[in-house]
Amino acid sequence: MTTKKVAPPKLPKDFSLYPRANGHYAQKIKGKLHYFGTISDPEAAWAKYLVERDDLQAGRTPNRTDEVRVIRQHRTDFRTDPSSVARSAKR
């Protein structure tokens, strides 16, 4: 079984991320490889890189976005509230 590799689209010269064989864009920062998004969506990968770049270059863990916090809170609420489990089972 062979898989067809997706070729990355043409990118601007200042696009410093490079495509990896696993289908993601990556950048080596402070000796560690960081992944920023899939080859199919270079704009999202570039946006994530710009948001996290300063923290990574300073040696800090990047701040999580509010979306991740909201999703994590909803997951916690769902796990701790038995009535929400019953409500979701009725659907």
Secondary structure, DSSP 8 states (H G I E B T S, - for coil): ------------TT---EE-TTSEEEEEETTEEEEEEETT-HHHHHHHHHHHHHHHHTT------HHHHHHHHHHHHHHH-HHHHHHHHH-
